Amino acid sequence: MAKSTKKSVGRRNFLKVAAAGAAALVANPTIKAAVPAAKPRGKVLPPPMSPEAEAGMPSSHAEVLTLDRPGSDFMVDVVKSIGFDYIFANPGSSFRGLHESFITYGGNKSPEFLTCCHEESSVAMAHGYAKAEGKPVVVLAHGTVGLQHASMALYNAFCDRVPIYIIIGNTVDATKRRPGAEWTHSVQDAAAMVRDYVKWDDQPISLNHFAESAVRAYKFAMTPPMMPVLLVADTELQENPVPDGVPLHIPKLALDTPPLGDTGAVAEAARMLVAANNPVIVVDHTARTAAGLARTIELAEALQAPVVDQWGRMNFPSRHALNQTDRSHEVLANADVVLGLEVADFWGAMNSVRDQLFRTSKPIVQPGAKVISITSGDLFMKSNYQDFERFPEVDLAIAGDAEETLPSLIEAVKRNINSDRKRVFDERGAKLAKARQESLDRARTAGTYAWDASPISTARLSMELWGAVRNEDWSLVSDPAHSSYWPLRLWDFTKHYQYIGGAGGYGIGYGAPAALGAAVANKKYGRISVNIQDDGDLMYANGVLWTAAHHQIPLLSVMHNNRAYHQELMHVQRMADRRSRGLDRPTIGTTLNDPPIDYAKVAQGMGVHAEGPISDPKDLGPAIKRALEVVKRGQPALVDAVTQCR
Amino acid sequence: MNTCLGDLRHLARTTAVAALILFPLGLAAQNAPAGDVQKGQTAFNNHNCSGCHGVNGEGGTGPRIGPPGRPFPDFVKNVRMPAGLMSPFTAQAVPDSDLADIYAYLRSKTSPTQSAFSADPGNAQHGKQIYTAYGCYQCHGGQGQGSVQTGALRIGPPALFLPAFAAYIRQPTNQMPPYTAKAVSDQDVADIYAFLQTIPVPPPAKSIPLLNQ
């Protein structure tokens, strides 16, 4: 970076002009930059290098130690032009230039920097945010150790088809690295370690290259199937001045329209569905938006067809008469046409597998039933990681985004319905409505068992929480699988933001940060974000409690504290049972009860309102109500409930 | 003295086994209407019971039900209002007369493990202890309430007769891992069963306001 004074002054003066030009460009990025009078880059002669500089020695002239317009400022202009609201990151020296530009040059607004305590949490927060808000934030991380931390969370988002926008720092030019950490934090191909589970990545070597790749990356991330993308921000690009004489340009962003299913195939699907005696609609990652939710309802109601929800998103109202998820095996066993809409594991939805010594599987769907899939998943796939699940045999495979293909399918279905079919559909709907009420009654009866138990039953926990929030504008920002799905079975979900699905890749450490990320998104809408927090998951990422307190993010967390990595405990127990030995030993390595963790104290230590541990179910409701008052004041709160296992 | 005690214990065990196996099945027979085995087989297949429970009721995605492990009234109740994942079958869908025939058909079946069961009357206190120690609670819950996430049925209080309960533990037909006699003795099973019998039936859901919101 050492330059002669004479040359530097000239360069700085030029840079001021260049910066003004770039700023004007950012104000209207569709207009090409008004480049100051400067010779084209190719014709500019390099400054003569002094003997001292050539030898790597300090120049006899005064060093230039400051600059007015670093490359990272332009990077911030690029990021702002795309329209991000937040940055989720912990600091890292390989992106220090960018960090400083965001908080100073960028004014720490749009995007605003939220301090995280682990890169895995940064990405998982971004994962939850993207599902709640429908667009990504920026995640910053070291290109080596930071990305290594972030990698599992990226994989979760990849499996969950969620856009993540991560920028990592790296120093490609070996001669510019400081000895020590900067070498260990540099890498030839930074994205290599995650390339199997990001949709696209690039390592730009110029600022204009960065601008094009940044816009391209956003476009790719947001096109179904949505996935993470990664950009490498080279430290030299970040920290060096904007180069002389280079016209800077930020390309305009136009998102791709989502891929639609073929019209003829959609018409054939509609004909099959209308003609079917027992059509079933399986939904999973189907509805991304309020419109998507409305469309699944409209299709199901047009057909009076049962809906089986795999709960990847908020696809269908939980208490709707056609929601037959609790009767999934029965309706699928009787189906003559099955329609899958963005189902991540369609084979698994139609078959059952026994986890015994010799694994066997049986079809749930009867032979001869016709199967239709509409998914964008078939349009983009990678080979190494096996998240694509077992190959489903289908009769009509429609490649396209389900949410955007639904309007044409609904229209085609309605065109095919005559009065005879309408009468059949109405009769079917009446039977399904009755069955839905009966299944709800059965679920409520099931909830009575262990109602007064201590540790607290997951049904009791869920319903105490429901009783507290049901009259609020609420959003469940956690996956209730480990609490036996009680909220999805007994709460009244009607709005698209009331549920965001699970981790995607089942990687633990997603829950707490994803809930917080979704709570960031919900905050501006005044929604009460509700999180049933698994204890094992929180132990992966409890730094998010501090992030919640520091940034005053309202989030109501109730611990599902069963004092174990319980899923794994059951797996080890299965092995012991199968081998008929050591039945009392699987708790070794799987439980978190000696000493029991006091999550209220942990949370309090991070600045979060917290109560607990609570083992008496009678004490839980009042504690949740007190915590809710804190959340309504804009703060996070946590209630530690000691619970039954599932 | 020891021999005498041994003899007495053997006698008690034999009596208990007879009571546990014969009495419940005899009771079941008494409570069951006369059904037609042949018609029952036809009805079992026509109503697609075999789809989940296997063609001989040996179990598949659903549990073994041949021979039936519960009295006829409980059998009917479980078909009409199942406790687990099974969907209900109304009297319109499967008439009571068909159920009587199906029950007769299922009673004609034998379980490979049921007849070998042998235990003294169960000790509930010891049963509670080993219910936890042997990990039963992990899937079935601390009070046997079951879970749709683990796939474990509600077993507290148990709906099955002890021999059927034991037979399922030894040779589960669904996802449950097997508990062999090498690891869990017949007496342990009887003790666990005795513990589960102590768990009270909860009040109806309608009496709990939180469950009706």
Interface residues (C-beta under 8 A of the other chain):
Chain A: R327 H329 E330 A333 S352 R354 D355 Q356 K362 I364 A435 E438 S439 D441 R442 R444 T445 A446 G447 T448 Y449 A450 W451 D452 A453 P455 S457 T458 A459 R460 M463 E464 W466 G467 R470 A481 H482 S483 S484 Y485 R489 L490 H566 L569 M570 Q573 R574 A576 D577 R578 S580 R581 L583 D584 P586 Q644 C645 R646
Chain B: N48 G51 C52 G60 T61 M81 P82 A83 L85 S87 P88 A133 Y134 G135 Y137 Q138 C139 G141 G142 Q143 G144 Q145 G146 S147 V148 Q149 T150 R154 G156 N174 Q175 P177 P178 Y179 T180 K182 A183 V184 P202 P203 P204 A205 I208 L210 L211 N212 Q213
